[in-house]
Amino acid sequence: MLWYTDGHKEAIKHMSYTGIEPNLIISTSHDLKVKLFMAENGTFIDELKQIANKYNSVPIGIIYRGEDPITSKPFSSFL
């Protein structure tokens, strides 16, 4: 083992190594965080956190009938 760190509070979903300089390890977790570490020594660099999904995702490029779930406006007002 080269190094060890407590990176996430919940299970890690994905981990990736960048093959370009600087060599980083990028991890994502069920704690809704993406974290960056130096690959050589495990030094924590930074993190991104998703706060919440406020709205259900809506595919783009499709014409819908009814009401926009985000703005509550009729879809016909966007055409």
C-alpha positions in Angstrom: 0.0 0.0 0.0 1.4 3.4 -1.0 -1.0 5.6 1.0 -4.3 5.6 2.8 -6.9 8.3 3.4 -10.4 8.7 4.7 -12.0 10.2 1.6 -15.7 9.8 1.8 -18.3 9.3 4.5 -20.3 6.7 2.4 -19.4 4.0 -0.2 -17.3 5.0 -3.2 -19.2 4.6 -6.5 -16.4 5.3 -9.0 -12.7 6.0 -8.9 -10.5 7.1 -11.8 -6.8 7.8 -12.3 -5.8 10.5 -14.7 -2.8 9.6 -16.8 -1.7 13.2 -17.4 0.3 15.5 -15.2 -0.5 16.2 -12.5 -1.6 12.6 -11.8 -4.8 12.7 -9.9 -7.3 10.3 -8.5 -10.9 11.3 -8.9 -13.6 9.6 -6.7 -17.4 9.8 -6.5 -19.5 8.5 -3.7 -23.0 8.0 -2.4 -22.3 11.0 -0.2 -22.9 13.1 -3.4 -19.3 14.4 -3.5 -16.6 14.3 -6.1 -13.1 14.5 -4.6 -9.7 15.0 -6.1 -6.5 13.6 -4.6 -2.8 13.6 -5.6 -2.1 10.1 -6.9 1.5 10.1 -5.5 0.7 10.6 -1.9 -3.0 10.9 -1.4 -3.0 14.6 -0.6 -6.6 15.9 -0.7 -7.0 18.7 -3.3 -10.6 19.7 -3.4 -14.2 18.5 -3.6 -17.5 19.3 -5.3 -20.8 18.5 -3.6 -24.2 18.1 -5.2 -26.7 19.8 -2.9 -29.9 18.2 -4.2 -32.0 17.4 -7.2 -34.7 20.0 -6.9 -36.5 18.9 -10.1 -36.8 15.7 -12.1 -34.7 15.8 -15.2 -36.4 16.7 -18.4 -34.9 15.5 -21.7 -34.1 18.3 -24.2 -34.9 18.3 -27.9 -38.4 16.9 -27.4 -41.7 18.9 -27.7 -43.9 18.2 -24.7 -47.6 18.8 -24.1 -48.8 20.1 -20.8 -46.8 22.0 -18.2 -43.1 22.6 -17.6 -42.3 20.9 -14.3 -39.8 23.6 -13.4 -41.6 26.8 -14.3 -45.2 25.6 -14.3 -45.8 27.3 -17.7 -47.5 25.6 -20.5 -45.0 24.1 -23.0 -46.7 25.9 -25.8 -45.4 29.3 -24.4 -41.8 28.1 -25.2 -42.4 27.6 -28.9 
